[in-house]
């Protein structure tokens, strides 16, 4: 397992906004999290977004915010080493956990994950906010691994959230209240952008800024599931920023900090790693 980033990886993250970390977590975590994936496919939580329930083909499925009642996810958050990797990449003395996000595209899934940046969906502001997307299956970009617009995290643009998956699902309708500049039509003019992508093996992690533009195409494989677990991390400079269109999994009722203020001792956002 990789628990220490190199200086060159940290420099690459600062410049590009996304890096590939080979063997980011141990194989045991991959096996355990794949069992969680199957359990959630069979028994989705209230936060699930399921495009085609029960279908072994052409099914885009996400589930999130499982850590408070799923002991396996909770163990992963505290013990996998992802918190330390996030803190190192962000050059933060702390890594505070936000939420877990399972992302599955069954074989032959045509649905894309649209181009977007993460931070407008979330009730936080700050440059030290990132995700670690860990592959639970091998996947090429054509099989729905991730692509990024290199350096787009540095532009300071704040884009309007895109609606994911099934637009009528109540777990995504909250995005429609958000405001911001529309995401540019990147797929219609790919040659105008500096796009980088990563093929992944199980256990590899893609660590990326919450400000970078990114997407995932559909799963072109007709035989392989694409599954990943993304964990979201807040660094030293993150401030509480509730707003219309923010993800409602964490609300002001759970947070002691006032809007615009740094996060304090927040049980809903536990500090997992300190320097």
FIDO-509419 format. One record per residue (C-alpha): residue number from 1; x, y, z. Coordinates in Angstrom, 2 decimals, always signed. Example, Ala and Ser with C-alpha at 12.3 -4.5 7.8 and 13.67 -1.06 7.14 Angstrom:
% FIDO-509419
<pos=1, east=+12.30, north=-4.50, up=+7.80>
<pos=2, east=+13.67, north=-1.06, up=+7.14>
END
This chain:
% FIDO-509419
<pos=1, east=+0.00, north=+0.00, up=+0.00>
<pos=2, east=+1.21, north=+3.53, up=-0.80>
<pos=3, east=+1.08, north=+5.71, up=+2.33>
<pos=4, east=+3.66, north=+8.32, up=+1.36>
<pos=5, east=+3.54, north=+10.48, up=-1.73>
<pos=6, east=+6.78, north=+11.50, up=-3.39>
<pos=7, east=+7.73, north=+15.14, up=-3.83>
<pos=8, east=+7.17, north=+14.75, up=-7.58>
<pos=9, east=+3.64, north=+13.43, up=-7.00>
<pos=10, east=+2.81, north=+16.39, up=-4.77>
<pos=11, east=+4.21, north=+18.78, up=-7.38>
<pos=12, east=+2.21, north=+17.01, up=-10.10>
<pos=13, east=-0.97, north=+17.28, up=-8.03>
<pos=14, east=-0.45, north=+21.02, up=-7.51>
<pos=15, east=+0.08, north=+21.63, up=-11.22>
<pos=16, east=-2.34, north=+19.15, up=-12.82>
<pos=17, east=-5.01, north=+18.79, up=-10.15>
<pos=18, east=-5.09, north=+14.97, up=-10.45>
<pos=19, east=-2.60, north=+12.14, up=-10.00>
<pos=20, east=-2.62, north=+8.35, up=-10.26>
<pos=21, east=-1.41, north=+6.49, up=-7.17>
<pos=22, east=-0.57, north=+2.88, up=-7.93>
<pos=23, east=-1.52, north=+0.43, up=-5.16>
<pos=24, east=-3.09, north=+3.16, up=-3.04>
<pos=25, east=-4.81, north=+0.59, up=-0.81>
<pos=26, east=-4.08, north=-3.01, up=+0.11>
<pos=27, east=-5.72, north=-5.85, up=-1.87>
<pos=28, east=-7.65, north=-6.84, up=+1.26>
<pos=29, east=-9.51, north=-3.52, up=+1.11>
<pos=30, east=-10.41, north=-4.13, up=-2.52>
<pos=31, east=-11.92, north=-7.50, up=-1.66>
<pos=32, east=-13.83, north=-6.11, up=+1.31>
<pos=33, east=-15.16, north=-3.09, up=-0.55>
<pos=34, east=-16.32, north=-5.19, up=-3.50>
<pos=35, east=-18.48, north=-7.11, up=-1.04>
<pos=36, east=-19.93, north=-3.79, up=+0.11>
<pos=37, east=-20.61, north=-2.88, up=-3.52>
<pos=38, east=-22.61, north=-6.04, up=-4.09>
<pos=39, east=-24.51, north=-5.59, up=-0.83>
<pos=40, east=-25.49, north=-2.03, up=-1.80>
<pos=41, east=-26.53, north=-3.11, up=-5.30>
<pos=42, east=-28.80, north=-5.68, up=-3.64>
<pos=43, east=-29.90, north=-3.40, up=-0.77>
<pos=44, east=-29.51, north=+0.28, up=-1.72>
<pos=45, east=-29.55, north=+2.94, up=+0.97>
<pos=46, east=-31.84, north=+5.97, up=+1.03>
<pos=47, east=-29.12, north=+7.99, up=-0.75>
<pos=48, east=-28.78, north=+5.61, up=-3.72>
<pos=49, east=-29.21, north=+6.72, up=-7.31>
<pos=50, east=-30.01, north=+3.66, up=-9.42>
<pos=51, east=-30.60, north=+4.02, up=-13.14>
<pos=52, east=-31.80, north=+0.47, up=-13.75>
<pos=53, east=-32.48, north=-1.48, up=-10.54>
<pos=54, east=-31.49, north=-5.14, up=-10.66>
<pos=55, east=-30.24, north=-5.02, up=-14.25>
<pos=56, east=-26.92, north=-6.88, up=-14.77>
<pos=57, east=-26.26, north=-4.76, up=-17.88>
<pos=58, east=-26.49, north=-1.03, up=-18.61>
<pos=59, east=-26.93, north=-0.03, up=-14.96>
<pos=60, east=-25.38, north=+3.11, up=-13.50>
<pos=61, east=-25.57, north=+2.98, up=-9.70>
<pos=62, east=-24.25, north=+5.19, up=-6.94>
<pos=63, east=-24.66, north=+5.08, up=-3.19>
<pos=64, east=-23.12, north=+7.30, up=-0.56>
<pos=65, east=-22.88, north=+8.40, up=+3.03>
<pos=66, east=-22.70, north=+4.83, up=+4.29>
<pos=67, east=-19.96, north=+5.23, up=+6.89>
<pos=68, east=-22.17, north=+5.97, up=+9.89>
<pos=69, east=-23.96, north=+2.61, up=+9.70>
<pos=70, east=-21.65, north=+0.39, up=+7.63>
<pos=71, east=-18.74, north=-0.87, up=+9.73>
<pos=72, east=-16.73, north=-1.97, up=+6.70>
<pos=73, east=-16.86, north=+1.49, up=+5.13>
<pos=74, east=-16.04, north=+3.07, up=+8.47>
<pos=75, east=-13.02, north=+0.80, up=+8.89>
<pos=76, east=-11.84, north=+1.73, up=+5.38>
<pos=77, east=-12.05, north=+5.44, up=+6.18>
<pos=78, east=-10.05, north=+5.13, up=+9.39>
<pos=79, east=-7.57, north=+2.44, up=+8.40>
<pos=80, east=-6.98, north=+2.38, up=+4.63>
<pos=81, east=-4.43, north=+5.21, up=+4.59>
<pos=82, east=-6.46, north=+7.43, up=+2.28>
<pos=83, east=-6.65, north=+10.23, up=+4.86>
<pos=84, east=-2.87, north=+10.51, up=+5.02>
<pos=85, east=-2.56, north=+10.52, up=+1.22>
<pos=86, east=-5.16, north=+13.28, up=+0.97>
<pos=87, east=-3.42, north=+15.42, up=+3.58>
<pos=88, east=-0.06, north=+15.02, up=+1.88>
<pos=89, east=-1.41, north=+15.94, up=-1.56>
<pos=90, east=-3.25, north=+18.99, up=-0.20>
<pos=91, east=-0.24, north=+19.96, up=+1.97>
<pos=92, east=-2.60, north=+20.08, up=+4.91>
<pos=93, east=-1.81, north=+19.28, up=+8.55>
<pos=94, east=-5.18, north=+17.53, up=+8.86>
<pos=95, east=-7.54, north=+15.41, up=+6.79>
<pos=96, east=-11.19, north=+15.64, up=+7.78>
<pos=97, east=-13.59, north=+13.10, up=+6.27>
<pos=98, east=-16.68, north=+14.30, up=+4.40>
<pos=99, east=-18.40, north=+11.30, up=+2.76>
<pos=100, east=-18.00, north=+7.98, up=+0.99>
<pos=101, east=-19.33, north=+7.41, up=-2.51>
<pos=102, east=-19.72, north=+4.03, up=-4.24>
<pos=103, east=-19.80, north=+4.32, up=-8.05>
<pos=104, east=-20.77, north=+1.38, up=-10.25>
<pos=105, east=-21.32, north=+0.98, up=-13.98>
<pos=106, east=-22.33, north=-2.51, up=-14.98>
<pos=107, east=-21.19, north=-3.95, up=-18.34>
<pos=108, east=-22.52, north=-2.07, up=-21.33>
<pos=109, east=-23.60, north=+1.00, up=-19.35>
<pos=110, east=-24.16, north=+3.80, up=-21.84>
<pos=111, east=-24.69, north=+6.56, up=-19.26>
<pos=112, east=-21.77, north=+8.92, up=-18.83>
<pos=113, east=-20.79, north=+10.78, up=-15.70>
<pos=114, east=-21.03, north=+14.33, up=-17.06>
<pos=115, east=-18.18, north=+16.82, up=-17.02>
<pos=116, east=-18.34, north=+18.67, up=-13.69>
<pos=117, east=-16.35, north=+19.90, up=-10.73>
<pos=118, east=-17.16, north=+18.65, up=-7.25>
<pos=119, east=-16.97, north=+21.70, up=-5.03>
<pos=120, east=-20.26, north=+23.39, up=-6.11>
<pos=121, east=-22.17, north=+20.28, up=-4.97>
<pos=122, east=-20.74, north=+20.47, up=-1.47>
<pos=123, east=-21.34, north=+22.88, up=+1.44>
<pos=124, east=-17.68, north=+23.92, up=+1.73>
<pos=125, east=-15.19, north=+26.32, up=+0.23>
<pos=126, east=-11.40, north=+26.15, up=+0.29>
<pos=127, east=-8.58, north=+24.98, up=-1.94>
<pos=128, east=-7.68, north=+22.05, up=+0.31>
<pos=129, east=-10.59, north=+19.81, up=-0.67>
<pos=130, east=-10.03, north=+16.60, up=-2.61>
<pos=131, east=-11.21, north=+13.08, up=-3.41>
<pos=132, east=-9.48, north=+9.73, up=-3.64>
<pos=133, east=-11.27, north=+7.53, up=-6.20>
<pos=134, east=-10.06, north=+3.97, up=-5.61>
<pos=135, east=-10.63, north=+1.39, up=-8.33>
<pos=136, east=-12.23, north=-1.84, up=-7.11>
<pos=137, east=-12.05, north=-3.37, up=-10.61>
<pos=138, east=-9.63, north=-2.81, up=-13.46>
<pos=139, east=-10.82, north=-0.22, up=-15.95>
<pos=140, east=-9.50, north=+1.68, up=-18.92>
<pos=141, east=-10.84, north=+5.15, up=-19.69>
<pos=142, east=-13.12, north=+3.51, up=-22.28>
<pos=143, east=-14.43, north=+1.30, up=-19.48>
<pos=144, east=-15.33, north=+4.37, up=-17.40>
<pos=145, east=-12.18, north=+5.35, up=-15.59>
<pos=146, east=-11.74, north=+9.10, up=-15.11>
<pos=147, east=-10.57, north=+11.94, up=-17.35>
<pos=148, east=-9.67, north=+15.49, up=-16.29>
<pos=149, east=-9.01, north=+18.89, up=-17.80>
<pos=150, east=-5.44, north=+19.33, up=-16.64>
<pos=151, east=-4.93, north=+22.44, up=-14.51>
<pos=152, east=-8.59, north=+23.48, up=-14.52>
<pos=153, east=-8.54, north=+23.56, up=-10.70>
<pos=154, east=-6.37, north=+26.69, up=-10.92>
<pos=155, east=-8.84, north=+28.84, up=-12.90>
<pos=156, east=-10.95, north=+29.78, up=-9.85>
<pos=157, east=-14.13, north=+29.19, up=-11.86>
<pos=158, east=-17.17, north=+27.89, up=-9.96>
<pos=159, east=-19.40, north=+25.89, up=-12.28>
<pos=160, east=-23.08, north=+25.07, up=-11.98>
<pos=161, east=-23.64, north=+21.44, up=-10.89>
<pos=162, east=-24.68, north=+18.93, up=-13.53>
<pos=163, east=-27.48, north=+16.46, up=-12.70>
<pos=164, east=-26.24, north=+12.89, up=-12.46>
<pos=165, east=-28.01, north=+9.67, up=-13.34>
<pos=166, east=-31.80, north=+9.51, up=-13.16>
<pos=167, east=-33.01, north=+13.11, up=-13.27>
<pos=168, east=-36.29, north=+12.37, up=-11.47>
<pos=169, east=-34.56, north=+10.72, up=-8.52>
<pos=170, east=-35.13, north=+12.82, up=-5.35>
<pos=171, east=-31.50, north=+12.19, up=-4.43>
<pos=172, east=-30.33, north=+14.39, up=-7.31>
<pos=173, east=-33.06, north=+17.02, up=-7.62>
<pos=174, east=-31.39, north=+19.21, up=-4.95>
<pos=175, east=-28.71, north=+20.15, up=-7.51>
<pos=176, east=-31.28, north=+22.05, up=-9.56>
<pos=177, east=-31.38, north=+24.88, up=-7.02>
<pos=178, east=-27.68, north=+25.63, up=-7.45>
<pos=179, east=-26.20, north=+28.63, up=-9.22>
<pos=180, east=-23.01, north=+29.09, up=-11.18>
<pos=181, east=-21.44, north=+29.32, up=-14.61>
<pos=182, east=-22.46, north=+26.43, up=-16.90>
<pos=183, east=-19.82, north=+23.76, up=-17.49>
<pos=184, east=-18.40, north=+24.28, up=-20.99>
<pos=185, east=-19.28, north=+21.68, up=-23.68>
<pos=186, east=-15.98, north=+19.85, up=-23.35>
<pos=187, east=-16.97, north=+16.66, up=-25.16>
<pos=188, east=-18.11, north=+18.65, up=-28.17>
<pos=189, east=-14.68, north=+20.23, up=-28.53>
<pos=190, east=-12.17, north=+17.93, up=-26.83>
<pos=191, east=-9.22, north=+19.17, up=-28.89>
<pos=192, east=-9.56, north=+22.60, up=-27.26>
<pos=193, east=-8.77, north=+21.15, up=-23.83>
<pos=194, east=-5.74, north=+19.50, up=-22.26>
<pos=195, east=-7.40, north=+16.25, up=-21.22>
<pos=196, east=-5.62, north=+13.57, up=-19.20>
<pos=197, east=-6.98, north=+10.17, up=-18.19>
<pos=198, east=-5.90, north=+7.15, up=-16.19>
<pos=199, east=-6.31, north=+3.42, up=-16.76>
<pos=200, east=-6.51, north=+1.68, up=-13.38>
<pos=201, east=-6.00, north=-1.69, up=-11.73>
<pos=202, east=-7.82, north=-2.76, up=-8.54>
<pos=203, east=-6.38, north=-0.83, up=-5.60>
<pos=204, east=-5.08, north=+2.07, up=-7.68>
<pos=205, east=-6.24, north=+5.51, up=-6.57>
<pos=206, east=-6.89, north=+8.69, up=-8.51>
<pos=207, east=-6.44, north=+11.66, up=-6.19>
<pos=208, east=-7.92, north=+14.92, up=-7.47>
<pos=209, east=-8.89, north=+18.42, up=-6.43>
<pos=210, east=-12.55, north=+19.23, up=-5.83>
<pos=211, east=-12.04, north=+22.17, up=-8.22>
<pos=212, east=-10.88, north=+20.22, up=-11.28>
<pos=213, east=-13.20, north=+19.49, up=-14.20>
<pos=214, east=-13.60, north=+15.75, up=-14.71>
<pos=215, east=-15.94, north=+13.11, up=-16.10>
<pos=216, east=-16.20, north=+9.38, up=-16.87>
<pos=217, east=-17.55, north=+7.91, up=-20.11>
<pos=218, east=-19.91, north=+4.96, up=-20.13>
<pos=219, east=-18.60, north=+1.45, up=-19.61>
<pos=220, east=-17.80, north=+0.11, up=-23.08>
<pos=221, east=-17.00, north=-3.37, up=-21.77>
<pos=222, east=-19.79, north=-5.88, up=-22.30>
<pos=223, east=-18.37, north=-8.28, up=-19.71>
<pos=224, east=-16.77, north=-6.25, up=-16.89>
<pos=225, east=-18.30, north=-4.21, up=-14.08>
<pos=226, east=-16.59, north=-0.92, up=-13.27>
<pos=227, east=-16.70, north=-0.27, up=-9.53>
<pos=228, east=-14.94, north=+2.36, up=-7.45>
<pos=229, east=-15.09, north=+3.86, up=-3.97>
<pos=230, east=-14.45, north=+7.57, up=-3.69>
<pos=231, east=-13.77, north=+9.22, up=-0.33>
<pos=232, east=-13.98, north=+13.00, up=+0.05>
<pos=233, east=-11.51, north=+14.94, up=+2.20>
<pos=234, east=-11.33, north=+18.44, up=+3.72>
<pos=235, east=-8.05, north=+20.15, up=+4.63>
<pos=236, east=-7.00, north=+23.00, up=+6.89>
<pos=237, east=-8.50, north=+25.84, up=+4.85>
<pos=238, east=-11.99, north=+24.34, up=+4.34>
<pos=239, east=-14.80, north=+26.56, up=+5.59>
<pos=240, east=-18.49, north=+25.77, up=+6.09>
<pos=241, east=-20.47, north=+27.11, up=+3.13>
<pos=242, east=-24.08, north=+25.90, up=+3.05>
<pos=243, east=-25.90, north=+27.13, up=-0.05>
<pos=244, east=-28.82, north=+26.36, up=-2.33>
<pos=245, east=-28.09, north=+23.24, up=-4.33>
<pos=246, east=-25.60, north=+21.79, up=-1.82>
<pos=247, east=-25.64, north=+18.09, up=-0.99>
<pos=248, east=-28.12, north=+17.64, up=+1.90>
<pos=249, east=-26.35, north=+14.71, up=+3.56>
<pos=250, east=-24.68, north=+17.15, up=+5.99>
<pos=251, east=-26.67, north=+20.20, up=+7.10>
<pos=252, east=-26.34, north=+23.12, up=+9.52>
<pos=253, east=-28.19, north=+21.07, up=+12.14>
<pos=254, east=-25.14, north=+18.81, up=+12.35>
<pos=255, east=-22.42, north=+21.49, up=+12.17>
<pos=256, east=-21.34, north=+23.83, up=+14.98>
<pos=257, east=-19.45, north=+26.24, up=+12.69>
<pos=258, east=-21.32, north=+29.27, up=+11.39>
<pos=259, east=-21.45, north=+29.81, up=+7.61>
<pos=260, east=-18.17, north=+31.21, up=+6.35>
<pos=261, east=-16.21, north=+29.95, up=+9.35>
<pos=262, east=-13.58, north=+27.19, up=+9.67>
<pos=263, east=-14.76, north=+23.79, up=+10.79>
<pos=264, east=-14.40, north=+22.99, up=+14.46>
<pos=265, east=-14.97, north=+19.75, up=+16.37>
<pos=266, east=-17.60, north=+18.27, up=+14.06>
<pos=267, east=-18.67, north=+14.65, up=+14.70>
<pos=268, east=-20.33, north=+14.62, up=+11.27>
<pos=269, east=-16.94, north=+15.49, up=+9.71>
<pos=270, east=-14.38, north=+13.59, up=+11.79>
<pos=271, east=-10.69, north=+14.44, up=+11.64>
<pos=272, east=-9.09, north=+11.15, up=+10.59>
<pos=273, east=-5.45, north=+12.21, up=+10.26>
<pos=274, east=-3.25, north=+14.85, up=+11.88>
<pos=275, east=+0.39, north=+15.63, up=+11.15>
END
